[in-house]
């Protein structure tokens, strides 16, 4: 018996030894003409970034000689900075084309939406966004996509997925809204995200976590794109919000809330929410609550602009049009007021309302609302990483962090619109875009 065990052990060691010997670290070196290693601080001059097995190993001054066997990427004529983070996207399904989505709703399967999502993920990555928080899609599908990206099966950003957004019945997030009876009954049979009362809302959170959600999103108020005429006012009780947030925090998940009306935002902040997404209507009391509690605002400024364009073009249902007009009229002034008051801001776009890949247009809107270009870049890197609780791995270029790196021609600190043309993208040490063209090297380990 002992001899058999010894023989089996020897065979196992012999079989695994060649693999262990072959697993030499992959080394990539980047020569950066200018390096914004930590947004919010001054950029460095010529620098060398050394990457080993998808992690940043060193950052050196000047252009270091290439190490033996290393892949050298020449970005001496480029402005290099950390990969961008979008705190609010919807990768699932058709994005930015609501008329097409509505017309195909009855003959498009989840598999079709998954394929669209894979394309949306790649488009987002190639726009320079190496991490996203997905706040509403098919719960099982987005979990599978997240894991597919991590395995290297598909190209896309790191995904922090929230599953389906939690909503009261009839609220923004109830997918039966506006459907004929036959279809509403079919959709309702499969819904896990609608809830009424604190206990039911705890159940809804647990179900999303069971389906693989890494974050939780819930709807404090009505929504612009809901096919109901209920407006943008508060939708949940204090008790329902507290049940959602406490349950999610107890399970180690941060919580985002969709909120337009000030009453919904104030109640969410009081209940302990981590981020308020949209925050369209803000008064002085609400802004004070943001600052007193250290709550993050994710403005998604491009969303109301896009919704109004779509509504006026007839691409959205009639019930949406007055809500889109109301939100767009208020959002810019209130976000400007929050920025001027020093509310903590993290970058998010609500892409899926707008087309994927146009995420960086949010930078120009943030600057127009009063941010400096430096602050806007920090919102999409350092701030967003902190809001996600992932500052240890993303947000800056420094040893030990993920090698999520982008580059562009010219400094966005001088013209933030340059962020709309990223021509180099690396995620976890793998290059996905070089010279403005798709490229994948070295292979994912």
Secondary structure, 3 states (H helix, E strand, C coil): CHHHHHHHHHHHHHHHHHHHHHCCCCEEEEEEEEEECCCCCCCECCEEEEEECCEEEEEEECCCCCCCCCEEEEEEEEEEEECEEEEEECCCCCCCCHHHHHHCCCCCCHHHHHHHHHHHHHHHHHCCEEEEEECCCCHHHHHHHHHHHHHCCCCCCEEEECCCCEECCCCCCCCCCCCCHHHHHHHHHCCCCECCCHHHHHHHHHHHHHCCCCEEEEECECCCCCCCCCCCCECCCHHHHHHHHHHHHHCCCEEEEEECCHHHHHHHHHHCCCEEEECCCCCHHHHHHHHHHCCEEECCHHHHHHHHHHHHCCCCCHHHHHHHHHHHHHHHHHHHHHHHHCCCECCCCCECCECCCCCCHHHHHHHHCCCCHHHHHHHHHHHHHHHHCCCCCCCCCCCCCECCEEEECCCCCCCHHHHHCEEEEEECCEEEEECCEEEEECCCC
